[in-house]
């Protein structure tokens, strides 16, 4: 039997991309999976294009591979293939380009021996069932693809298409198989997770209930939700023991003027009410926040920060605004200088860090932690509030659930000993 060609996967970006990489890995029939990029015949780059920084990370990686492994064929996949693929292909920076809809055909695509550009369409939905995750103790389940929101700053609908849900049967079958294979924590991902089910006359809450009945499902986490997607049906699930006690709800800003400029569907008054309602049920709360978007002047920023102080926030994904071609925000004025955006980013993250520290000091008991792989007797995992915990243990805790009390809370994280 001839030697199989070795394929290395490099994944950039979000959990949805991590899931897409697992789909591609599971479809390789005539190739060998490699964990060494310098000794691989083919390098598949699953790219992210959400910011300019993401684009340049992908470009830098491709250039570095040209130096480290000049004989390897580099294939571009992921969101960057839809926004930057054509240019990289024409400049011969990559051997091939494949779009989102082509993932499941990867085995055939990688056999092509001439340069190729197979971008496919943006209406496709995977049907692949991933039965195991390489080196993971938590399972990512992709439940939908694309987004119908048209926020001024965002390029994602252009590279992922409109919102479309995966079939409920496929999702539940996948969860059942993974639970039978020993996975207890499930993380639901997608481009706009909360829109799940709108096109199938169902809802996120109904899906969660059905998942919770599957034997072996111990904890369910959700990707980023939009405030308007949290309805009464969803609120009723917040007391369920299988819900991770952390929700990530994307606000993007706390100034109403900025929310309007960003073409968002939320307002501060209703966001504040919603966050307090959820926090009162014992939840940690994270959000996405963009600083330095055009039009964000000193007055807006001061108001926004005062409002952040009012919110029961514990986690933040803060982004400095990044201009994306062909988006509405790209033409907006006045722009915010880079050094000012950087300072605002620091101010926001410091404030949330302090809020997180206070929350962790109040929550040191009954922490349910799923530990991942460890080294030299030190293991890391996340508790139900999505706070990281480090533990020292003589026994192997990889993929084990541990109930912790009296953890030591430091500014950098929680620590424990067994």
N, C-alpha and C positions, 0 to 999 in steps of 0.2 A: 504494500500500500504506500503510495507516495507520501512524502512528508506534508503534513497539513501546514498551511500558512498560519502564522501567528497574528492575532488581532489584539490591539490594546485600545481600551476605551478611556478617553479623557472627558470628564463631565464638568461643565461650568454651569453656574446658575442655580435655579430653584429646585424644590423637591419634585416638581413635575418632570424636570429634566432627569433627575436621578431615577425616577420611575421609567422614563423612556429608555434610558440606558439599559435597565434590567430587561425591558422588553426585547431590545436588540440582542443582548447577550443570550436570551433564551431562544432566539431564532437561529443562532449560528449552528449549522449542521455539519459543514465541511471545513470548519476552521478551528484552530485551537485558541482558547482565551489566554492572553498573556498578561503578566503583571509587571513586565519590564519594557518600557517604551523604547529603550535603545536597542532592543533585540527583536523588535516586532517587524513583520512585513507590512502590516497595514495599521494605521493609527486613525481611529474614528474619533473626531472631535465633536462632542455634543455641545453646541455653543449656546450662549446667552447674548441677547442684544438689548437688554432693558435700559442700559445706560451706555454712554461713551466709554466709560471705564471697562465695562464688560466686553465691548467690542475690541478695545485695545488689548485686554488680557488674552483674548482668543487669538488675535493677530500675532502677539508676541510669542505665544506658545507655538503657533505654526512655524514662525521664523526659527525658534530655538530647535524645533525638531529637524528642520532643514540642515542645521549644523550638526546636531547630535546623532541623527540617524538619516543621512541624506538618501539612502536607498528606499526608505519606507514610503509607501503611498499614503498620502494624507487625504482623508475623506471628511468633508464638512457636513455635519448634520445639525439639527436643532434650530432655534429661532434665528440664529445668525445666517443660516443658509437662505432664509427668505428675505433678509434685509441686505446682507453683504455678500451672499454667495456668488452672484453673477460677477461682481468685480474681482473677487479672489480667484475665481475660475478663469476669467479672461486674462488676468495677470499671471496665470500659471503658478499661483501660490499653493493651490490644492490640486490633487489628481482628480477628485470627483466631488460632486455636491448632491446631497439627497434631502428632500423635504420631509416634513412630519409624516405625510401620508405613506411614505415609502419604508418606514421602519421595519414593518413585518416582512418585507421582501429583502431584508439586508443580506441574507445568505446568497441570493441570486445576484444582487447588486455588486457585492464584493468580488464576484467571479469575473466581472467585466474587466477586460485587460486594456481597454483604450479609455482615455479621459472621458468622463461622463458628467452630465448635468441633468439630474432627474428630480425636479422640484415638486411634482405632483400637485395636489390641490389642498384647499383649506377647509374641506367639508368632511374629511375622513374622520372616523372614530375607530380606535384600535379595538380588537376583540380578543387580544392575547390575554391568557391567564398566566400570570407569573406565579410559580409554585414555591420558589425560594429566592432569597435575596443574598447575594454574595457578601459575606462578612457583616451582616446586619442582624440586630436582635429585634428591631421594630420593622413592621412591614408597611410600605407605602402603597396605597391603593388609589389609582387615578380614577375619579368618578365622572369627570367632565373635561371638556376642552373648549378653549375660546372664550370670548367675552363680548357682551352686547353693550356694555358701557362705552361711552366715547369721551373719556377724560382728556382734557386739552393737551396734556403733556405726554400721553402714552402711545407707544408704537405697537403694543402687544396685539390688539385686534388685527392689525395689518399683517402680523407674522403668525398668529395662531387662529385667526378666523373668528366667526361668530360663535356664541355659546351653543354647545350641543352636549347632551348627557349620554353617558354610557348606559347600556341596558342594565336594569336592576339585576336580572338573572345572572349576567356575567360577573357583576360586582360581588354578589352574594356567593357565587360559586368559587370565586377567587378567595374570598375571606374564609370560606369553609375549608378549602384546601390548605391555605396557609396556617389556619388555626390547628388543623390536624397535623401539620408539620412542626408544631411547637411555638408558633408566634402567638403572643398574647396581647401585644399592643399594635393597634392599627392607626395609621395616619392617613386621613383622606386628603388627597391633593387634586389640583386642577388649576386652570387659569383663573377662574372665578367660581370657587367651590360652592358658594351659597346659591348660585343660580341653578344648581342641580335640580332636575325634575320638571322644570317649567315646560319643557317641550314634550314631556311624557305624562303630563297630568298627575304628577306625584310631587314629592318634596324631600328636602334634606332630612327633615324630622322623621318622615315615614321610613326612609332608608336606614337611618340610625337605629330606629326601633327594631327593624328586621335583623340588622347586624347583631344587635345585642342578644338576640335569641340563639345565636350560633354558639355551639359548645366550644369553649376554649377562648372566647373573646373576653378579655379582662378589662382593657382600657381602649377608648377611642378618642383620638385627637383630631382636630379639624385644621385645615389650612386657613387662609385668610378669608374672613367673611366681610360683607358690606353691612353697615348699620341697617339699611332698609330691608335686608334679607332676614332679619331676626324678628320673627312673628310670634304670636301667642303659642302656636303649636310647638315651635322650637323652644320657647321659654319653659314650657312644661317639662322638658327633658333635663333641665339643669340640676334637678335633685337626684337624677339617676346615678347609682354608684359606679357605672362603667364610663361615665363621661369624665374625661380629663378635666381637672379643675382649672383650666386655663383656656381662654378664648383669645384669638387674634382678630381684632376687628379694625379694618382699615379706615382710618379717618382722613389721613393725608394732610389735614391742617385743622387749626382751631379758630381761624379768623373767617368770619362769614364772607368778607370781601374776597379772600383768597379762594375759598371753596367755590364761589361763583365763577371766578376767573378760570379755575381748574375744571369747570363744568362737572362738579361733583353732585351727588344726589343726597347729601347729608347736610345738616346744619348743627351748629354747636349746641343750641338749646336742647334739641332732641337727643343728641349724642350724650350730653351730660346726664340726662334723665336715664337713658338706656344703660350707661356704664355703672351708675350707682345701683340700679336695679339688679344688675348681674353681680356686682361686687358684694352686694348684701347677701348673696347666696354663697359667699365664700370663694369666689373665683379670683384668680390672678388675671390681669387683662393686658394684652399687648396691642400695639398698633403700628401701622406704617405712617411715616411722616416725611413730607418733602420740605426741605428748607431752601431758601434762595430762589424760589420760582419768580419769574418776572412780575413786578408789581408789589412785591413784599417789601414795603418801606419800614422805617423804624417804628412808626406808630402801630402798624399792623403786627409787627413782630412782638412789640411789648405787650399788646393785647393778647396775642396768641399764647405767649409764655405764661401770662397770668392765668389764662384759661387751662393750660396744661397742669398748672399747680392744683386746680380744682378737681381734675379728673383722677379717679382711682386707678392710675396706670402703674404697671409693674415691669413692662418690657417695651422696647421700641426698636423698630427697624427704621433708622433715620437715613434719608438719602439727601445728598446735596443735589439740587436740580441739575439735570443734564439735558442739554438741548438735543432733541431728536428730529432729523429732517422729516418733512411731510407731516408734522403735527402742528396743531393750532398754536400751542405755546411758543413754538420756535420763532414766530413773528412778533411776539408780544414785547412791549417796552414798558417801563424802563427795566433793563436787566440788572441783576444784583451782582456786584463784584465778587469774584471768587473768594477773596480773603474774608469778606463779610459773611458769605455763606458758610465758610469753614468755621468761623467763630460761633455762628448761630447753631451749627451742627453740634459743636462741642458743648455749648450751653444746654441744649436740649438733652443730649445723652447723659450729661452729668446730673441733671435734675432727675431723670428717670432712674439712673443708677442709685441715687439716694432713696427714691421711693421704693425701689426693689429691695434695698438693704433693710428698710423699715418693715416691709412686708415679710421678708425672710425671718427677721427677729421675732415677729409675731406668730410665725408658723414653723415651730421646731419639733412638733410632735406628730406622730402618725403619718410620716412621710413614706409614701409607697414609691420605691425607686426601682426602675428596671435598669440593671447594670449592663453595659456593653463590654466589649473586649478590654482587658487590662494588661498592664506590663509591670513586672517586678512587684507584684502584690498591691499595685495601686489601680483602682477601677473607677470609671466615671459613668454616671447615668443621670437621668432626669426624674425628678419627682412629679407628682400629679399637677403641680403648679408651673411646670416647665422651668424649674430652677435646677441648675446643674449641681450634682453632689459628688464629691470625691471621697472614696473610702479606701482604707488600708485593711487588707485581709490576707490571712495565710491560705485560706481556701479559695478555689477558683470560683469567682462570682459571675463569669461571663454569661450573659443572657438569663441571669437570675433575678427574681423579684425579692427585695428585702424591705421589711417594714422597719423604719428607723425612728427612734425617739431621741431627744436631747442632742440634736446635731449642733456642731460648733459653727456659729455664723460669723464669717469674716466679710470684709468689704468685697473681696474677690470671689467669694462663693461659700458654699456649705461644705463642711468636712465631717467625717465620721470614722470611727474605728470599729472593727469587729473582733 
